[in-house]
């Protein structure tokens, strides 16, 4: 009984690693695996205002999941002296349009 728990943990760990490696090959790399879609093209990036020692960049990508599903990928990257964080967000066309409309609305507010 004492040997089953470490073996189960090891099998679960290997399953997780194997699944992530499979996704990396399927979607063309680490970022593609995190987005869950292949990065077709990167459009550019915007550097946000610094929050103390933390700098943030928002990168915009065109993603492709399958032959007919096109997505917009937002990659939020936060860097400081001793840390790096990346958060991927995939948006469908209607969600990206809604986000663009909200950003335009924020700009037009007095």
N, C-alpha and C positions, 0 to 999 in steps of 0.2 A: 504493500500500500504506500509506503514511503517513497518508492521509486516511481510511482505513477504520476504524481504531481509534477516533479521536475521534467519528466518526459512529455507530459501534456503541455506544459509551458513552452518547452523547446519546439514542439510540433506547431503550436499556435504562432510562435514567433517566426518560424520558418515560413509558415503559410502567409503571414502578413508581408514579410520581405519578398517572397515569391510573387505575390499579387502586385506589389508596388513595382517590382522589376518588370513584370509582364506589362503593366500600364505604361511604364517608361518606354519600352520597346514599341508598344502599340501606338502611342501618341507622340513619338519622336523626341523623347528626352524627359528630363526631370520636371521642367515647367509644364510641358504638355500633360504629364501624368497628374500634376497638381490641378490643372484646369479640367482635366477629363476630356480634352479635345486637342487636336493637332494645331500648333500655331502656324497659320498660313503666312502671316506677315505682321511685322510690328510697325505701327504707324508713327509712334513718337512717345514723348514723355513730358510731364510737367513737374517741375520742382516746386514743392509747397514751402510755405514759410517755416523756418526752423522753430522748433519748440524747445528752447534751451539747447542742450547738446545733441538733440535728435533731429536728423534731417530726413524728410520724407519725399519720395518721388512716386508719381502715379504714371504707369506705363500703359499704353493702349495697344491691344493686339486684335487682329482678326483671327478668329478660331474657326476650325472646320471639324465638325463631328459627323462623320459619314459623308455621303455624296451630296446630300440635300440640306443639311442643317448647318447654317452659318450663325456664329455667335460673336459677340463682342467681349473681349477679355480685358479686365482691369486688373493690373498687378500693382498692389500697394507695397512699397519697399520702405522700411524704416531702418535707418542706420545710426549708430552712435559709436562712441569710442570702443566699447567692448561688446556690442551686440549687433545682430542683423536679423530682421524679421521680414518675411514676405507673405502676403496674403492674396491669393488669387480669387477673383470674382468673375464668373461667366454670366453674361446677360443675353437673353434672347432679343430679337430685333425690337419687339414692342417695349420691353423693359429698358433697353438702351435709349429708345425714343423718349420714354417717360423721364428718364434721368436727364437727358439733354434739355427737355422742356423745363424741368425743375431748375436746372442751372441757369437757363435763360431768364426764368422768372426771378431768381435770386439776384441776377444782374440788373434787372429793371426796377427792382424795389427802391423806393427813395431812401 
